[in-house]
């Protein structure tokens, strides 16, 4: 399984070259991009040069649905310039979320259609979840299942901790979703009442989730890419150093 670092974790700390050097110095060779990086750089070649200087590869990236639907050529160009192999749409605003099974099924089909030009170009394409996709609807179904049924060609980058925040058993969902999980975000949840200034997130391996067991379960269903992330660290180097160290210990 390859290991990567979601650069969103360090968005508040910059500058980017310093972050990239930090990640490389800690022993990783891959990073995952996010929308703000592409918007901040008019020249993907410059970002590519910074990655190469640090000895890193941006193997995957998050791109907003608007960009994927309305600027597919732009997404393809950025992905080609940076060497991005897999693109994931990471979010849907609350006002745009369906409220029933059929709506989520239709959204999955819409998402798959939007990603077809990328897949035709040889780029993997799928969805990255938060908690709302794992909160049961009135009929007892879960949006994530209807989304993946409607978008049968979609890959899933499973954010395990967000599923847990929705009150779900991550091991049961890993088994249930199986081979649809191509990548996973590796983040941890702090014990209740701690890390309040970090929105209750923890460095990986120092929180409440059984990441030793979760990594084994993910490997068992064929997930081949683990991406470290913290949504709001107070010290990104501390998060990166402790989390990378834990992941490597496995």
N, C-alpha and C positions, 0 to 999 in steps of 0.2 A: 504494500500500500504506500503510495506517495504522500508526503506531508507538505502542506502549504500554509501560508499565512495571509489572512484577509486584511488587506491594507487599510480598510475602514477602521480597524482597531487602533490605528496610529494617526488618524486624520487630524487630531487636535495637537499633535506633537511635532511633526515636520521639522525641517524641510524634508521633502521626499528622499533626496539622496542619502541623508543621514539615516532615515528609516531603513532604506534598502541595505545600507552597509551593516546596520544592526542585525537585520534578519540573516544576512549572509554570514556575519561573524558568529552567530549563534548556531550555524550549521545547517540551515535550510537552503534549498536551491530553487524553490518555487514560491510564488505569491499569487494572490487572487486580487483582481482589480475591482473597482466600483465606479459608479457613474461620475462622481466628482473628479476623479482623476482624468477622465477623457475630456470633460468639459473644461478643465483647467489647462489642457494642452492642445493648442491648435495644430501641433505637429506630432503625430504619434511616433515619428522617427526619433524625436528628442527623448521621449519617454522610453523607447526601445533602447536608445544609447545608454540611458541611466541604468536600466536593468542590466544590460550587458556589462557595463562598468563594474557593477556589484557582483556579477556572476550569477544573476538570477533569471528565471523564466516566468513570465506571467501565463501560467498554463490554463487559467480559467478567469472569467470575469462576469460581474453583475452588470446588466444593462436594463434600463427601464423599459416597460412595455411600449410606451409612446415611441421611443426611439426604434425599437425592434419593428413595430408596425409601420411607422412612417418614414424611417430612414434605414431600411435594410441594407442598402449599399454602403452607407456610412458605417454600420456595425460590422459588415464584412471587411471593409477596408481597415478599420481599427484592429479587428481580430487578426487579419493577415499581417499587418505591420508589427503587431506585438507578439505574434505566435500563440494567440489564445486558441486553445483546442475546444473549450466548452464554454458556452454562454448560458447564463441563468437569469431569468427575470425574478427579481427578489421581493416584489411587494405589490399590493393593490390597496389603494386608499379606501378607508372605511365607507365612504359615500358610494364607491363603485362596486362594493362586494355584493354578490347575489345573496338572497335570503332563503333559498330552497335548493333541493337536490338538482332539479332541472336547470336552474340558473348556473350552478357550478359546473354541471356537465357541459353546458353551452360555452361557458368561459374556457374550459379545458380545450374544447374544439377550436375556439378562437385563438387561443394561445398556440396550439399546434400549427394552425394555418399561418400565424405570424412568423413562426420559426422555420417554416419549410424552406425559404430561400437560404437560410443559414445551413440547414441540414443538407440541402442540395449542393452546397459548397464544401461539404465535408466537415462542418463544425457541429459538435454535439450541442443539443439545445434542450432546456427544460426549465423547471420551476424550483425556486427556493422558498421554503415555508417560514412563517412565523407561528404565533399561537392560534390565530383565528381559523386556520384550516383544520385544526384538530379539535375545535369546539363543536359538540354535537348540535345538529339542527333540530327543529321541532319534531321531525319524524324519526330522530335517533341516528340518522346517517351523519357522516362526517364529510365536510367539503373536500378534504384531500382525496378521498376515494372517488367522488364524482368528478373532480377535476382531472384525475388521471384516467378515469374511464372515458371521459369526453375527449381527452388528448392522449390517445393510445400510443403515440410516438414520442411522448415527452419523457425525458429523464427527470429524476428527482434528486436535488441536493438537499438532503434531510438535515434540518437544524434540530438536533435532538433535544437541546435544552428548551427550545420554544415549545416543543410538543409536551415536555414535562410541565412547563409553566401553564399549559392548557389543562393540566390534571390527568394526563394520559400516561400509560405505562410504555416507556420507550422500547423495551424488549419485545412486547407484544406487537407494536407497530413495525418494528424492523422485520419481524417474522412475516407479518401480514403483507407488507409492501415489497419485500423480497428483492428481486432483481431490478425493480424499478429504481432502487437507490443506487445511483452511480457515484455519488460523492456525499460527504457529510460534513457539517460544521461541528467542530469540537469546541464547545464552550461549557462552562460549569456554573452551577448555582450555589451561592453562598448560603450558609445556615441562616435561618430566620433571624432578622434583626441585626445582621452583620453586613458589612460592605454597603451600607445605605448610600454612601456617596458615589458608589459605582453601580447604582440601580439594582443591587442585590446579586450581581454577577461575581464570579470568583475566577481566580487563575485555575487553569485546568489541572485536575489532580489534587486540588486543595479545597474542593467544595463538596457537595453532597451527592453528586452523580457517580455511579460505578463505572468509570471510564475504562478500567481494565476489562470488565465484562462487556461493555458496550463496543469497544474496538473489536473484540473477538466476535461478537454477534454481527457487526457490520461486515467484517471480513468473511463471515460464513455465508452471507447472501451475495457476495461478489462486489461489494463496494470497494473501489480501488483508490479513492482519493479523500484524504482527511485534511480539512482546512481549519486551522486554529482561529478563533475569533473571540473578542471581548467587546461588547457594545459601548462600554464607557469606562475604560480603565483610568485610574488616577495617575498611573505610571506605566506607560506602555512597555518600557524595557523590563520592568519587573514582571509584567504579565508574560511577555515573550520569553524571557529567560526561564522562568519557572515552568511555563506550559510546554515549551519545546523540550526542556529537560525531562519532564514527565513523559511526554509522548515518546521520546527516544528511549526511555527506560523500559518501555513495553516491548 
